[in-house]
Every structure is written in structure tokens, then in C-alpha cells.
Amino acid sequence: MISISVVTATAGYFIHERMYVSEKNGSRGIAERISKLTEKLRIQRSLTGWETYKILFKQGGIFFLTAAFVLALSSSARYNYVYRTNYREAEWYEKYAGEITEQRMAEAEDDKEKLERQISFFESRAAKLEQSEYTESVGRQYSQVMSNLTNARERYTAFTTVYENMSGGYEYFKKTGNKVDLIKPYSYELLLRRDNASKNRASLFILIGITGALSGVFAYDRQNNMKNTLRSSYRGRGELVISKMVPVILICTVSCIAVHMIQFVQIGRFMGYNDISVPVQSLPFMRDFGPYISIAQYFVLMFAVRALFTCVTGILCAIVSRLCPDISSAMGISVFIFTVPYFLSQMIPGADIVNAVYLISGAGI
């Protein structure tokens, strides 16, 4: 029996070598080299990379984020920005553009007196013509005088707006010692004050996007019965949690900036952002803002604050996901958590501090 086994094993060895030696030297060798090459070229995802891939593709997060961006883009495109530049005001802004100084204020005072004298002259002239006996010549003169009076009053109204802006800036300079410039505020006023509708819509779309995308960060593993397996991972639960939270923060930051940038770019495309390097206090509605920084730096701060509160919201979604058995439950609870404060803020003054839409919009700065 032993001798039969030895003979069989020896025969099998020689048969195996005969059968595969040619393949090993030929097509099998080529296949092995191709396999090694593809192994080198294959993307080796880190743990964080795999978690990002799961959030975006396995859990369908890319669908919610894309939908949020498309909704923000389409709603913004349907919103027609009104060109708010007043050409009469622009005339005075261009004349006094630059740093607001005592000399500039003196020049503005002179122009103010000239305009007031013009208005007084035309009013007096119109009053005299009204008392004159009507003739065709008097009628023509009266029409011309009234036209000049209307034009002078419109110029004075536009000048008053610019003059008040200059006076406020000069008072700010005397009070704080910080110099400010006179600039056209139209695009900044639209972006930071008047177009709250686009800003709030964008914040709502961001909230919907990250709620849908991040509800499965932890719940997805529980739903697929992977909780205990992952808890016993080689490197421990701490690294696993970090690998999940890093993509949460990245997704929140990118989504926030991308969606809010739509409004920023559209207003800039229509109206432009002039004098972006001057102090932000040069804008009349920003005189009470504390830090003495440029308008460009203020924009960076504004987007940073928006991204911060978006990340806080995303982390809250992840915490809810960690406590839920499946994605549907996590999404439902997250929607409830964000919806109730929103309606409370509509009914109770000062409750905006708990409204995620308000916080994501950066309205607090």
C-alpha cells in the first residue's frame, strides 16, 4: 500500500510539471505580469477613503448633495437680480471715490450749498413765472424752469444719499481712528442685506442635502449587521469613528461653499464687486462690525462661519445616525430635530439661535 502511494505521488508530480510548465512559461507568465501591474495601478483606498466612498455611493449621499446643488442653482437662475445702481448716485460716488477725509467733506459741503442754491433759484424763478400773465413764451420758459428744477431736485436727492454715507464714514473715522473709503455699495448691499431669499433657500437646500447624505454614516453599518464586526476591528473603534467623521466634515464644508457660492457668483457676474480690498466698514451698513478687516477678509470669514455651522449640523446628523438602527430612522429623526426649531424661530422672536437654516446662512455675523 505504501509503495502504491509513493508511485502515485511521484507520477502526479511529473504529470503536473508536464501539464503546466509550458503554460507557466507562456500565457500563464503573461497573466501573472498583468496581474502584478494592475495590482500596482489599483487605487488603494485608506479607511477614510472607503468611508467617503460608502457615504457618497453605497448610501446614495451623492444623490442628495447633487440634488441640493441643482435646486440651489435652478432657483437662483430663476431669480432675476434687479440692477440697483442709481446713475445719479453713481455720479457722486465716482466724484468722491477714495478715502473719506476732511478735505473731501469740505468739497461735499460746497457741492451741497451749490445744489441748494440751484433749487432755490429755480423755485423762485418758477414762482415768478406762475404770477406772470400767460403767454406762449412764458409757458415755454416755465416748462424749462420746471424741468431744471426737477433735475436739480433729483441730483440733490442722489447727492444726499452719498453725502450721508460720507458723513457716517467720517464720523466713524473721528470716533475710532480707522480710515474708511467711499465706494459704490450696490452689489454688497444686495448680497449681504437685501437678497435674503436666495441665501435662506441655499441654506435650506444645504440642510436637506447633508441630512440625506449623512443619515447613514453609522446607521448603514447597523442596518447591514456589521456593528459588532466593526467594533472588534484591529485598530479599535476610535480610528473607525475618526475615519467616518473626516468625510462628514469635508462633505459639509464643500457642500456649504459650493451652494452658497452660487448666489455670490451670480451677483458678482451681474454687478461686480468693486473695491474689495477696502475696510468692510466702508459699507454704511457695516459700520458697527467689530473687526477692522477688508471686504475680502469679511467674505472669507462669512464663508468660514457658514461652513462651521454646516459642519456642526452634519456632526449632529452623524450622532443621530450612531443611535439609530437604520438609515430611515436616522433620517426621520434628523428631519424632526431640524424642523421643530425652524418653526419655533418663525413664532418666537429671538429663537433663530436654534434654527439650523439661520445658522448655516451665516446671518449672525
Helices and strands as residue ranges (DSSP letters): H 2-25, H 27-41, H 47-53, I 54-58, H 61-78, H 87-96, E 98-99, H 102-131, H 136-176, E 181-182, H 186-189, I 190-194, H 196-214, H 219-223, H 227-231, H 237-271, G 280-282, G 284-286, H 295-323, H 327-347, G 351-354, H 356-360
